[in-house]
Amino acid sequence: MEVRIGDSIECNPTVKLVKGNEYPLIDIDKITVGRKLVTNKDTIVYEKQSGCKFQNGDTLMARITPCLENGKMAMASIPDKGIGSTELFVFRGKKGITDNDFVYYFLKQSYIRNLAANSMTGASGRQRADLKFIKKIKFDLPTLPIQQKIASTLSAYDRLIENNTRRIRLLEQMAENLYKEWFVRFRFPEHEKVEMINGLPKGWKRTKLIKNIKTSSGGTPSRNKGEYYKNGTIPWIKTGELQDCILINTEECITEDAVNNSSAKLFPKGTLLMAMYGVNVGKLGISEIEATCNQACCVFTPKQIDYKYYLFHYLKSIREYLLSISFGAAQQNLSQELIKSIRVLFPDEKTNISFVKEVEPLFKEISIIQQQNQLLTRQRDLLLPRLMSGKLEVKS
């Protein structure tokens, strides 16, 4: 049966929030491309401020470029109701007509995203999709039992991805616990044999970061030149992708011409990065690929000793301090000069080498699991259009 999106799916449905009550907050940067579910770590008191309103099970889809084209979309996984970015559309299944999970997978299709992207209006680089246009998109709607079967098949992949993600969180916690044991409680191997001088192990030094680490940043190729991004093969990292994680791929890639005609620079595999601007200020990432980045990323390069694993945890542990020294009224900023002047407690080389031997296998295991998730995501996304088009039949 051919229907329009607006007739079969609720678009930006009304959700009533109570002034003064606290609700889950989900911003667009919390949505991870390829992950079905998004949940909140933050909450906000509702004071009738602007923002999309949604409930558990609703699909949240980015409406701004390039987030829409990149597939920033997820199902809200919250106790009840929530509030989010103004840059999100909200979609929900219509009772008796469309299944919530089916709505999510239907909207994930690249051809739907491409149609929505074609409706964009506004200034270059800040264009937004037109919901009225999206509502008019026609498609063949299967029966409700078939919808549920399609959603169930695809959800099996997403459950595996979620299980793997939980394994990653456990490995991350193991690495963090080891860091605290060694460098907060000073219970590193053979610590009882080490002389303490002024409260620090002998050979450890508290000094400015610039003493042991070089810093730099990248650049953004002109968004007015689509050829810099079309068919790009060089990974390009943005601050939204820095989520205290390992990076095995990027949302966008750029071309060699883009690198040659911008401030973007290639840096090697194993590089540590930190967000300097915006809502992600202070967030970190270790790139497992040779890549470039935008100008809002600070790139850390070792001068002699590679402290990346130690520095990853150290900078994460002092994030509140980093936020307190950041500046800017509209958004928080950390300049490279500020970062260079941060005083860091650096362990001696022997202890750092021992720490690397302990935590590097954990980070490698995380990378392997992330690659498994990447494969599962690819298989799911190959299956998606075949199920939706009916080329691969499912039985109710």
Solvent accessible surface area in square Angstrom, and as a share of the most:
residue,aa,sasa,rsa
1,M,155,0.69
2,E,113,0.51
3,V,26,0.15
4,R,96,0.35
5,I,0,0.00
6,G,23,0.22
7,D,92,0.48
8,S,2,0.01
9,I,1,0.00
10,E,56,0.25
11,C,19,0.11
12,N,72,0.37
13,P,17,0.11
14,T,116,0.68
15,V,14,0.08
16,K,161,0.68
17,L,21,0.11
18,V,89,0.51
19,K,121,0.51
20,G,45,0.44
21,N,70,0.36
22,E,112,0.50
23,Y,23,0.09
24,P,19,0.12
25,L,38,0.19
26,I,0,0.00
27,D,42,0.22
28,I,32,0.16
29,D,17,0.09
30,K,65,0.27
31,I,1,0.01
32,T,72,0.42
33,V,59,0.34
34,G,14,0.13
35,R,54,0.20
36,K,17,0.07
37,L,70,0.35
38,V,7,0.04
39,T,82,0.47
40,N,33,0.17
41,K,184,0.78
42,D,67,0.35
43,T,70,0.41
44,I,55,0.28
45,V,68,0.39
46,Y,20,0.08
47,E,96,0.43
48,K,147,0.62
49,Q,57,0.26
50,S,93,0.60
51,G,17,0.16
52,C,16,0.10
53,K,53,0.23
54,F,0,0.00
55,Q,62,0.28
56,N,76,0.39
57,G,12,0.12
58,D,0,0.00
59,T,1,0.01
60,L,0,0.00
61,M,1,0.00
62,A,0,0.00
63,R,60,0.22
64,I,8,0.04
65,T,21,0.12
66,P,31,0.20
67,C,27,0.16
68,L,0,0.00
69,E,68,0.31
70,N,31,0.16
71,G,10,0.10
72,K,13,0.06
73,M,4,0.02
74,A,1,0.00
75,M,13,0.06
76,A,2,0.02
77,S,41,0.27
78,I,10,0.05
79,P,123,0.78
80,D,89,0.46
81,K,63,0.27
82,G,0,0.00
83,I,4,0.02
84,G,5,0.05
85,S,19,0.12
86,T,67,0.39
87,E,25,0.11
88,L,5,0.03
89,F,9,0.04
90,V,1,0.01
91,F,0,0.00
92,R,35,0.13
93,G,11,0.11
94,K,58,0.25
95,K,198,0.84
96,G,61,0.58
97,I,72,0.36
98,T,8,0.05
99,D,30,0.15
100,N,47,0.24
101,D,44,0.23
102,F,2,0.01
103,V,1,0.01
104,Y,1,0.00
105,Y,0,0.00
106,F,5,0.02
107,L,0,0.00
108,K,24,0.10
109,Q,14,0.06
110,S,66,0.43
111,Y,97,0.37
112,I,0,0.00
113,R,45,0.16
114,N,86,0.44
115,L,59,0.29
116,A,0,0.00
117,A,23,0.18
118,N,118,0.61
119,S,15,0.09
120,M,24,0.11
121,T,98,0.57
122,G,54,0.52
123,A,75,0.58
124,S,74,0.48
125,G,29,0.28
126,R,133,0.49
127,Q,62,0.28
128,R,71,0.26
129,A,6,0.05
130,D,59,0.30
131,L,30,0.15
132,K,154,0.65
133,F,80,0.33
134,I,0,0.00
135,K,76,0.32
136,K,129,0.55
137,I,13,0.07
138,K,103,0.44
139,F,14,0.06
140,D,104,0.54
141,L,10,0.05
142,P,35,0.22
143,T,90,0.52
144,L,53,0.26
145,P,70,0.44
146,I,40,0.20
147,Q,1,0.00
148,Q,87,0.39
149,K,93,0.39
150,I,4,0.02
151,A,4,0.03
152,S,60,0.39
153,T,44,0.26
154,L,0,0.00
155,S,12,0.08
156,A,42,0.33
157,Y,57,0.22
158,D,4,0.02
159,R,140,0.51
160,L,93,0.46
161,I,4,0.02
162,E,24,0.11
163,N,67,0.34
164,N,15,0.08
165,T,12,0.07
166,R,140,0.51
167,R,105,0.38
168,I,8,0.04
169,R,125,0.46
170,L,122,0.61
171,L,25,0.12
172,E,42,0.19
173,Q,86,0.38
174,M,103,0.46
175,A,1,0.01
176,E,39,0.18
177,N,74,0.38
178,L,42,0.21
179,Y,11,0.04
180,K,76,0.32
181,E,53,0.24
182,W,15,0.05
183,F,10,0.04
184,V,91,0.52
185,R,119,0.43
186,F,44,0.18
187,R,133,0.49
188,F,8,0.03
189,P,75,0.47
190,E,90,0.40
191,H,73,0.33
192,E,124,0.55
193,K,155,0.66
194,V,49,0.28
195,E,105,0.47
196,M,97,0.43
197,I,81,0.41
198,N,151,0.78
199,G,52,0.50
200,L,34,0.17
201,P,2,0.01
202,K,118,0.50
203,G,48,0.46
204,W,16,0.05
205,K,143,0.61
206,R,112,0.41
207,T,28,0.16
208,K,96,0.41
209,L,0,0.00
210,I,60,0.31
211,K,138,0.59
212,N,41,0.21
213,I,4,0.02
214,K,115,0.49
215,T,19,0.11
216,S,43,0.28
217,S,26,0.17
218,G,5,0.05
219,G,3,0.03
220,T,54,0.31
221,P,1,0.00
222,S,48,0.31
223,R,83,0.30
224,N,121,0.62
225,K,96,0.41
226,G,46,0.44
227,E,108,0.48
228,Y,20,0.07
229,Y,34,0.13
230,K,150,0.64
231,N,129,0.66
232,G,17,0.16
233,T,112,0.65
234,I,22,0.11
235,P,27,0.17
236,W,3,0.01
237,I,0,0.00
238,K,34,0.14
239,T,21,0.12
240,G,28,0.27
241,E,20,0.09
242,L,0,0.00
243,Q,61,0.27
244,D,22,0.11
245,C,27,0.16
246,I,8,0.04
247,L,10,0.05
248,I,28,0.14
249,N,75,0.39
250,T,24,0.14
251,E,52,0.23
252,E,18,0.08
253,C,44,0.26
254,I,0,0.00
255,T,28,0.16
256,E,123,0.55
257,D,85,0.44
258,A,0,0.00
259,V,27,0.16
260,N,115,0.59
261,N,96,0.49
262,S,36,0.23
263,S,68,0.44
264,A,3,0.02
265,K,108,0.46
266,L,90,0.45
267,F,16,0.07
268,P,90,0.57
269,K,135,0.57
270,G,16,0.16
271,T,11,0.06
272,L,2,0.01
273,L,0,0.00
274,M,0,0.00
275,A,0,0.00
276,M,5,0.02
277,Y,76,0.29
278,G,16,0.15
279,V,122,0.70
280,N,7,0.03
281,V,6,0.03
282,G,0,0.00
283,K,44,0.19
284,L,0,0.00
285,G,0,0.00
286,I,1,0.01
287,S,0,0.00
288,E,44,0.20
289,I,42,0.21
290,E,103,0.46
291,A,0,0.00
292,T,0,0.00
293,C,1,0.01
294,N,18,0.09
295,Q,86,0.38
296,A,11,0.08
297,C,0,0.00
298,C,0,0.00
299,V,8,0.04
300,F,7,0.03
301,T,59,0.35
302,P,54,0.34
303,K,90,0.38
304,Q,172,0.76
305,I,45,0.23
306,D,61,0.32
307,Y,8,0.03
308,K,33,0.14
309,Y,14,0.06
310,Y,1,0.00
311,L,1,0.01
312,F,10,0.04
313,H,7,0.03
314,Y,22,0.08
315,L,0,0.00
316,K,65,0.27
317,S,70,0.45
318,I,36,0.18
319,R,39,0.14
320,E,138,0.62
321,Y,110,0.42
322,L,1,0.00
323,L,50,0.25
324,S,84,0.54
325,I,47,0.24
326,S,18,0.12
327,F,108,0.45
328,G,46,0.44
329,A,118,0.91
330,A,107,0.83
331,Q,92,0.41
332,Q,77,0.34
333,N,27,0.14
334,L,0,0.00
335,S,37,0.24
336,Q,43,0.19
337,E,123,0.55
338,L,51,0.25
339,I,0,0.00
340,K,54,0.23
341,S,49,0.32
342,I,4,0.02
343,R,133,0.49
344,V,0,0.00
345,L,11,0.05
346,F,5,0.02
347,P,2,0.01
348,D,44,0.23
349,E,92,0.41
350,K,143,0.61
351,T,13,0.08
352,N,4,0.02
353,I,81,0.41
354,S,36,0.23
355,F,0,0.00
356,V,34,0.20
357,K,147,0.62
358,E,91,0.41
359,V,0,0.00
360,E,52,0.23
361,P,75,0.47
362,L,27,0.14
363,F,14,0.06
364,K,121,0.51
365,E,60,0.27
366,I,3,0.01
367,S,9,0.06
368,I,86,0.44
369,I,1,0.00
370,Q,33,0.15
371,Q,96,0.43
372,Q,78,0.34
373,N,19,0.10
374,Q,56,0.25
375,L,90,0.45
376,L,27,0.14
377,T,29,0.17
378,R,127,0.46
379,Q,78,0.35
380,R,1,0.00
381,D,58,0.30
382,L,119,0.59
383,L,30,0.15
384,L,7,0.04
385,P,65,0.41
386,R,118,0.43
387,L,5,0.02
388,M,29,0.13
389,S,72,0.46
390,G,50,0.48
391,K,164,0.70
392,L,62,0.31
393,E,143,0.64
394,V,24,0.14
395,K,164,0.70
396,S,106,0.68
